[in-house]
Amino acid sequence: MSEPRVQANHEAPAAPGAADAARGPSLARRRLQVFLRNRAAVAGAILILLLLFVAIAAPWIAPHDPVRQSAVNRLKPPGTESYLLGTDRFGRDTLSRVIWGARVSLQVGIASVLLGMAIGVPVGIVAGYKGGRTDQILMRAVDVALSFPTLVLGLIIVALLGSGIWKMIIAIALVNAPQFARVARGPTIALRDAEFVQAARALGNSDWRIMFKHVLPNVMSDIVTVSSLWVASAIRTEANLSFLGLGVAPPTPSWGNMVREGIDFLGRAPWLATVPALAIFITILAFNMLGDGLRDMADPRTRGQ
Amino acid sequence: MHVYVLRRLLATIPTLFLMLTFVFFLVRVVPGDPAIAILGDSASQEALERFREQMGLKDPLHVQYFRFLADMARGNLGKSMVTGLPVWDQLMRVLPHTLELTAAGVVIGLVLGIPLGLISGLKQNTWIDYLIRAVSLAGLSVPAFVLAVGLIMVFSVRLGWFPVISTGSGATLGEHLRQLFLPAMTLGLIMTAYTARMTRSSFLNVYQDDYIRTARAKGVTEPRVVIKHALKNALIPVITLVGLYAGVLLGSSVMTEIVFNRPGLSGLIVGAMTRRDYTALQSLLVVFALLVIIVNLITDLLYGLVDPRIRYE
């Protein structure tokens, strides 16, 4: 899948240094160079590493217990001693809650994309590879699933499964699975008639073996490059559901439910809603910046555009 | 063109049918007994039975299914299990608010997004291009409710220009627009980001085409080349974008309505879900999906209209 794209490189007049890059050592190395030149993507990657660190190290770096209430410390403004970002109406430390909230967002974002791929990609490959009626039926089902706004589907699935981190991961994975099916189908159709697939068929490999040994790895490279964008979208869905009160059950802090709780205090204690809101925004932005960079890296035609 | 329209219309029939089936079963699998949810834990066994009987919940599933299909085909959205009021009436009370909000969002998005995308494309790789791209990426990354909180903080809490809560209507046109402004901006700015990005990349694609060079060679002036030749074709994918994001936008308008406490579909759907109001919920979901299907259909038809190649596929 990647070879024809590299050839497109030669046709791209806008790509400076394309010629000497083509003489360079390896495709991976060249791609890394392209990636590193994209400052936004690098910034996104660094931000994500930082967020991952915060999420993993939450128990050690959070200054307070995120769920411990303290009647004397209610609605303390940011900057109050030992409460850098203030406290909420139960006297819980905003900073600690935001730090723990990173765990929920990243866990749900990343796990739901992996699970969604595991469900959707095989469907897309089967549809694209088998073609004909199978394709029509599967894709029509995908169309119908996609005619419901993500949010509404998510709402129903969460209502069905109940709340909790794992249930949310399953809900978001199910919501996104049809989209992965669609993304996987396109390249599969192109690969179906590729020479190496025909060769595999001529050697007597079964359809299933071809689909999963030969088609899948090639389709994955396309999917991995957009996965960061999907994580961004999954984190957004998680935030939306939590905001609606259907996500992770309180008192476990998640950014979405923190904004929801903070909204009643916009006048008196604006930090309660704005701090987690900023956290959501920055996290999604970081994954999108990385995702844009990865996509450009895989597709030299968009380089420099 | 007629054939194309007809074919496209016929193609929506199986989609509609599948969608109805999907909604029916989706709503049935939501856990919880609606009779208990509505009448309460303390209701007598008799009352519960009578309620199930009245609501047709005791009929076999396939009977309920065909009744549902028949009702929907006749445009009968039924009555709410909880309030006993026709769903249609409730819907008609709030739908204009949601449609007004969504439409305002689309208009703002196109009015701001197309020029921004065009400027960004024309000034490719200059500081203004980078700025517009950075702002667009930020717009793509911000969930509606987060942006809504930001706008409220700045324009309502700090500056006091607009109300925190949007009642959805005002006595005068000015007041009405004041109520609409912040929620519409929330959606509009997000839509602007999508539109600007799409316009830019689509414009850049078209701008390198041979026919643009031909137009220039013929002596067509540059502004005319940009507007008449390049932009006209560059906007085709933008049309698809609007259709594609209709669903997203409707979803975002739901979130926006909640932040601003504005009347609309969101209240009805969330309310029906929490009250296990089966009948209302399935009708509302159908309406929601129908809106998306209609927008997609219109998009496809427009697409066929502006790009004749599509019609003959």
Interface residues (C-beta under 8 A of the other chain):
Chain A: A40 R140 A141 D143 V144 A145 L146 S147 F148 P149 T150 L151 V152 L155 I156 A159 L160 G162 A232 R236 A239 N240 F243 L244 V259 G262 I263 L266 G267 P270 A273 T274 A277 I280 F281 I284 L285 N288 M289 D292 T302 G304 Q305
Chain B: P14 T15 L18 M19 F22 L26 V27 V29 V30 P31 Q124 N125 A134 L137 A138 L140 S141 V142 P143 F145 V146 V149 G150 I152 M153 S156 V157 V164 S201 L204 G247 V248 L250 G251 V254 M255 I258 V259 I269 V270 M273 L285 F288 A289 V292 I293 N296
